[in-house]
Amino acid sequence: MPSIKSAQKILELIGMPDKQCAELPALTLLAMADIDEQATWDRSTNNWIRIHDIIQFVNTNYRKNYAENSRETFRKQAIQHFMQAGIIENNDKATNSPNFRYRITSEFKELIQKFDSVEWEFKLNEFSNSHETLKNKYESKRNLTKIPITINSEGFEFSTGKHNELQKAIIEEFAPRFAQNTEVIYVGDTTNKFLVLNQDRFKELKMEVFAHDKLPDVVLYDKDKNWLYFIEAVTSVGEITPKRIIEIEEITKDCDAGNIYITAFQDFKTYKKFANSIAWETEVWLAESPEHMIHLNGDRFMGPRD
């Protein structure tokens, strides 16, 4: 029968670092393969799954008690390393989309299905001999489709996708026009939720550093004006609604900076789909018309809410 120890053994045998052979990564593997204590490894699946689902599976099937706010622990100790090793993949949705998922790759699923069978050694050797090539192929594919971007005068790369293309436009097209002299203090990426996170600035502003689940996609700070720009990049979900404003104001309740709320879209067609749900006293920016803003602030233009 599968066990935490057997999952740890699999991770060890494919060459994962010691820290990624610990209990939590092993539990993550079991959850992603949909293997409870009554199942056998040959029944492993690779269905799409959220980190929330992993936590629920582990707590239910392995009698653990991980809290919902431990998602970042699972991401940092297991998911990110599994992604780098090329044994899992994501579905390239925006990270703040409810449809964002991970799954075990088909190649890795075929391997673990043979664990503890007469074919295991052969399959492991076959996987080991080809996996480095497979990892390189994944890495090459990711690198070919990386989106280069300059953030705070430093070079970074976004993974491919419409959401990150819009985030790039926010930083390189919106900010120079409508938020001059600001610094990017937070922006995430599909594979790295904390691509940029200025913890010192967050602490200085008395904001929750790891409230990333509530933060919008891009946060800019204008030190001279003491203004914060909270910007959502919307391709399929995530516009600035009254509810989002309440969530962000909770994060900034101890901060004396002025808050500016902006929903960014690629084009007017997408904006129209969300127009009825965007909060008043906020701003809208369209990447296809970068020189213009849509102000939902009556006779007042860009600036913090009263």
N, C-alpha and C positions, 0 to 999 in steps of 0.2 A: 504494500500500500504506500502511496506517496506520503511524504512527511516533510517537515521543515528541513530536516537533515539531508534528505535526498535532494531537495531543491538547492541547498547549499552546495552539495557535492557537484551538481550539474554546473552551477556557476563557477565553481573552482576548476572543474575540468575543461571548461571552455576558455579559461585564462582570465577571468575577472579579477580585479584587485581584491585583496583581503577584506577591505571594508565593504565591498559589494558582494561578499559571500556571507555576510552577517544575517541575522534573523530577518530584519525588515526587508532587505532586498529579496530574500528567499520567499517570504510571504507575498511580496509583490509578484514574483514569478508565478507562484501557485494561483493567485487571484487572476492574473492575466491569462493563464492557461485554463481557468475554470476547473481547477482540481481541488476538490475537498478531500477530507480524510477517508472518504469511502470510495473515491475514484482511483483509477490507475492511470499512469502516465500516457498510455496508449490512447486515452480518451481526451487528450489535450486539444483545446480549440484555440483559435486566434480571433475571436470576436472583438469588435471595437469596444473600448471601455474607458470610463473616466476615472480619475484618481479618487473621486468620491465613491465610485462603485468598488474600487479596490479596497478602500477602508471598510466599507460595509461588508464585503465578502470575507475579509480577514477577521473582523470582529464576530461575524455570525458563524463561520465555519472553523475557525481556529481559536475561538474563545478569548480573543484579545479585546482590549478596551481603548483603541486609538480614538481620540477625539477628532471632530470634523476639522478643527484648526491645525491638524497635523499633516494636512495635504502638502505643505511646502517641504516637510521632512521627507515624505515619500518621494517628492519630486527631486530633491537634492541628493538623497542617499541611494535612490534606485533608478527612477525614470531617466534622469539626465545621463547617467552612466550607461544604462541599457541602450539609449539612443546613440550615444557615441560608439558603443560596441557594435552597433548595427544589428541587434537582436530584436529590437522593436522599432516601430515607425508610428508617425502620427498622420492624421488625415488632412493636414495643411489648412484647416479652418483657423479663423482668428481665435486667439487664446481666450478671449472673453466671450466667445460664442458658446451657447449651450450644446452645440453639436461637435465641439472639439473632443477628439478621442485618440487613444493609443491602441495598438495591438501588437502581438508577437508577429514577426515576419514569418512567411510561409516556410522558409528554409529552416528557421529555428524550431518551428512547430514540428516539422518532420523529424528533426533530431530528437527532441525531448519525448516524442511519442515512442521512441525505441529504447528509452532508458530502462535499464535492468532487464533487457531482453538479450537474446543471443546475437542480435544484430547491432547492439549498442557500440561495441568497439569499432566495428567496421564503419558505422555511421559517424561516430565521433571523429575517426581519422579522416573520413571523407569531408566532414564539416571543417575540421581544423585545417586541412590542406587547401580548401577553397575559400575559407571564411576571410582570410586576410585579403584575398582578391575581392571578395564580396564587400568587405568593409571599405576597401579603396574605391570600389565602384560607387558605393553609397556616398562616400566622402567627395569623390570627384563630381558626382551628380549634384550634391549640395553646393560645392564650390562653383560649379559652372553656372548655377542659378542664383548665386548670392547677389544681393543688391548692395553695392558699395554706398556708404553714406558717411559724411563728416558731421560729427556731433561734438560741440564744444572744442572745435579745432583738432579733434582726434579722429582717426579713421576707424570705422566699424563696418560690419556687414550684417545686413538683414537676410534672413532666409526668404526664399521666393514666395510670392503670393500677393493678391490684390490688396490685402489688408496692410502688408508692410510697404507696398508701393505708395499707399496713401499716407502712411506714417512718414515715409521719406519726404513726400511732398509737403507735409505739415512743417517739418523741420527745415527743409531747404527752400520752400516757396512761401509758406504762410509766415513763418517767424521773421524773415528779413523784411517783409512788407508791413506786418501789423503787430509784431512783438519784437521790435529791434532791441538789441543789447540784452536779450534774455539768455539765460543758460538753460539747457535741458537738464533737469534734476531727476527725471524718471522717464524711461521708455523701455518697453519690453519687446521680446521677439518670440516667435513660435517655439523655438528650442531653448531660449534663455529668457525667462520672464524678467530677469534683472539685467538686461543688456547694459543699461545705464541706471544706476541708483546712487545718488549722492547722499549717503547716510548722514554726513556731517551737516549738510544743508537742511535735511529734514529735521534733525535734532535742533539746529539753530532756530528753525521756524516753529518748533514745538508741535511737529506733526508726527503721527504714527509711522515709523519707518517701514514696518512690514504689513501695512494695511493694503497690500498690493491687490487683493481681491476686490477692493472697493475703489481703487485708484482708476482714473481713466487711462487711455492708452499713452498719452503724452502729457507731461507736466513741465511747464516752463516757469522760470522765476526772473522777474525784473527787480534787481536789488535796489536800483535808484528810486523807482516808484513804489517798491514794496508791493508788487502785484504778482499774483499767482495765476497762470493760465492753465485751466483744466480742459483738456481737449480729447474728445472721443473721435476715433477714426472709424467711421461706420461704412461697412460694406454689406453687412447682413443683419447686424444687431448692435445695440449699445448706445443709442442716441441719448443726449442729455435731457432727461425727463425730470419732473418735480421730485420723483423718488430718488433719482441719482444725486440731485442737488442736496437733498437731506442727508444722504450717505456721505457725501464729500464734506459737507459742513460739520458733520460729526467728527471726521478726521481732523478738521482744521479748527475745532472749537477753541483751542488754546493758542491759536496762531493769530497774530494781529495784521497779517498781510491781507490785501484786498483780493477777493476771488473773482475771476472772470471765467465764464463757462462757454465753451465753443464745441459745436458738433461739426465735424468735417466729413464731407462726402466727395466722391470722385466726380459726380456730375449732378445736374439738376434733375434728371430722371430719377435717380436714387433718392435725392432729397425729397421729392414729392411723395414718395411712399411713407416717409416718416414725419412729414410736416405737421400733421395733427397732434403728434405726441411730444414734440419738442417743447420744453418749458419756455414760458415767457421770460423776458429779461435775460435772455442768453443770445449768443451769436451763432451764425451759420457761415461756413466757408466752403467753397466748391473748388476742387483742384483744377477743374476744366476752365474756371474763370478766376485765376489766382489774384487778380488785381482788385477784386470786389468782395464785399461782405454783405450778408443779409442780417440786418439788425432787428431783433425781436424786442427791442428796448424802447419803443416809442420814439421820443425826440432825443434820446440820449444815445451816443455812440459808444465805442469801446471804453470800458471801464468797469470797476467792481460794482456789484449790486449794493444798494443802500442798506 
